[in-house]
Amino acid sequence: MSPSPALDSLVSLRYPIGKFNPSSLPDRAASLAAIAVLPSALAEAVAGLDDSQLDTPYREGGWRVRQLVHHVADSHMNASIRIRLALTEDWPTIKAYHEAQWAELADARTLPVEVSLSLLEALHRRWVVLLESLGAEKWARGYVHPENGRQSLETVAALYSWHGRHHTAHVTELRRRMGW
């Protein structure tokens, strides 16, 4: 039995599809498929929202929908570059960034979401082509994250598959709760 219905509700609002589990990775094809559809799935999730709705937090204490969309673009740009580093260097140590601080920058708080949706469309198109081109030996490559340790490209693809679905679910669950 759960300790608290309120705690359960908070966890489900924060992790609507559950937390990422690196010990239970989806198959590579499923990860690539989720990465490929993320731009259209996120665009569909925010379609028709007005500025007031885009400036609504997806949960109490959470980012506004607008910030969330821009965060996905920031995060996936970083991931794409990290993967390129992993493919061209021997287990490089990548640089972490302060995602919460990035979400407070002026562009993330004010720009129309279409800017980041367009960026994601182009970025994911390139990203999927690159990932689909990798042979088995390349999938074993990776990088060292200063906070999370060694991460293979197999794990990274699964993580960003989850990440896109996770944030899309924040929007769709908010819309469901608000009746939008």
C-alpha positions in Angstrom: 0.0 0.0 0.0 1.2 3.5 -0.9 2.2 5.8 2.0 0.0 8.7 0.7 -2.4 9.3 -2.2 -1.1 12.9 -2.4 2.4 11.6 -2.8 1.3 9.1 -5.5 -0.4 12.0 -7.3 2.7 14.2 -7.1 4.9 11.3 -8.4 2.5 10.6 -11.3 2.4 14.3 -12.2 6.1 14.5 -12.2 6.7 11.1 -13.9 3.6 10.4 -15.9 5.2 7.5 -17.7 7.3 6.4 -14.8 11.0 7.1 -14.2 13.7 6.0 -16.6 15.0 2.6 -15.8 18.5 2.0 -17.2 18.4 -1.7 -16.2 15.4 -2.3 -18.4 16.1 -0.8 -21.8 13.7 -1.0 -24.7 15.1 -2.6 -27.9 17.0 -0.2 -30.2 14.3 -0.1 -32.8 11.7 1.1 -30.2 14.1 3.8 -29.0 14.8 5.0 -32.5 11.1 5.0 -33.4 10.3 7.1 -30.3 13.1 9.6 -31.1 11.8 9.8 -34.7 8.2 10.6 -33.7 9.0 13.0 -30.8 8.8 16.2 -32.9 5.4 15.5 -34.3 4.1 14.0 -31.0 5.2 17.1 -29.0 3.8 19.4 -31.7 0.5 17.6 -31.6 0.5 17.8 -27.7 0.8 21.6 -27.8 -1.4 22.2 -30.9 -4.0 24.9 -30.4 -2.8 26.0 -27.0 -3.0 29.8 -26.5 -0.4 31.8 -24.7 -2.2 31.6 -21.3 -2.3 27.8 -21.6 1.4 27.6 -22.8 2.3 29.7 -19.7 0.5 27.2 -17.3 2.8 24.9 -15.3 2.3 21.3 -16.1 2.2 20.7 -12.3 2.6 22.8 -9.2 6.2 23.8 -8.9 6.9 22.6 -12.5 7.9 24.4 -15.6 5.3 26.1 -17.8 4.4 24.2 -21.0 6.4 26.8 -23.0 9.5 26.3 -20.9 9.1 22.5 -21.2 9.0 22.6 -25.0 12.1 24.8 -25.1 13.8 22.5 -22.5 13.2 19.4 -24.8 15.0 21.3 -27.6 17.9 22.3 -25.3 18.2 18.8 -23.9 18.1 17.0 -27.3 20.6 19.4 -28.8 23.0 18.6 -26.0 22.3 14.9 -26.5 23.0 15.0 -30.2 26.3 16.7 -29.6 27.2 14.3 -26.8 26.6 11.4 -29.2 28.8 13.0 -31.9 31.5 13.4 -29.3 31.1 9.7 -28.3 31.4 8.6 -31.9 34.6 10.7 -32.6 36.4 10.5 -29.2 37.3 7.7 -26.8 34.7 7.9 -23.9 34.9 11.7 -23.6 33.7 13.3 -20.4 30.9 15.6 -21.4 29.8 18.8 -19.8 26.6 18.9 -17.7 24.4 22.0 -17.8 21.9 23.6 -15.4 18.7 22.7 -17.2 16.5 24.6 -14.6 18.6 27.7 -15.1 18.4 27.4 -18.9 14.6 27.1 -18.6 14.6 30.5 -16.9 16.5 32.3 -19.7 14.5 34.8 -21.7 14.1 32.7 -24.8 12.7 29.7 -22.9 10.2 32.0 -21.0 9.0 34.1 -24.0 9.6 32.6 -27.5 6.8 30.9 -29.3 7.0 27.1 -29.0 7.1 26.8 -32.8 10.7 27.9 -32.7 11.8 24.9 -30.7 9.3 22.6 -32.5 11.0 23.5 -35.8 14.4 23.0 -34.3 13.4 19.6 -33.0 12.0 18.5 -36.4 15.4 19.2 -38.1 17.5 18.0 -35.2 15.7 14.7 -34.9 15.8 14.1 -38.6 19.5 14.3 -38.6 19.8 12.4 -35.3 17.8 9.4 -36.5 19.8 9.2 -39.7 23.0 9.2 -37.7 21.7 6.6 -35.2 20.3 4.3 -37.9 23.7 4.3 -39.6 25.6 2.8 -36.6 26.9 -0.7 -36.6 26.9 -2.8 -33.4 30.4 -1.7 -32.5 29.4 1.9 -32.5 26.5 1.3 -30.2 28.9 0.1 -27.5 30.7 3.5 -27.6 29.6 6.2 -25.2 30.6 9.0 -22.9 31.2 9.8 -19.3 28.6 12.0 -17.7 30.1 13.9 -14.7 27.0 13.1 -12.5 25.8 9.8 -14.0 29.0 8.0 -15.0 29.6 6.0 -18.2 26.7 5.8 -20.6 26.7 3.7 -23.7 25.0 5.0 -26.8 22.4 2.2 -26.4 21.5 3.6 -23.0 21.6 7.2 -24.3 19.1 6.4 -27.1 16.8 4.7 -24.6 17.1 7.7 -22.2 16.1 10.2 -24.9 13.4 8.0 -26.2 12.0 8.1 -22.6 12.7 11.8 -22.2 10.7 12.9 -25.2 7.7 10.6 -24.2 8.0 11.8 -20.6 7.7 15.5 -21.4 5.0 15.0 -24.1 3.0 13.2 -21.4 3.4 16.2 -19.1 1.5 18.2 -21.7 -1.1 15.6 -22.6 -1.8 14.9 -18.9 -2.2 18.7 -18.2 -4.6 19.0 -21.1 -6.6 16.1 -19.8 -6.7 17.4 -16.3 -7.7 21.0 -17.5 -10.2 19.8 -20.1 -8.3 21.5 -22.9 
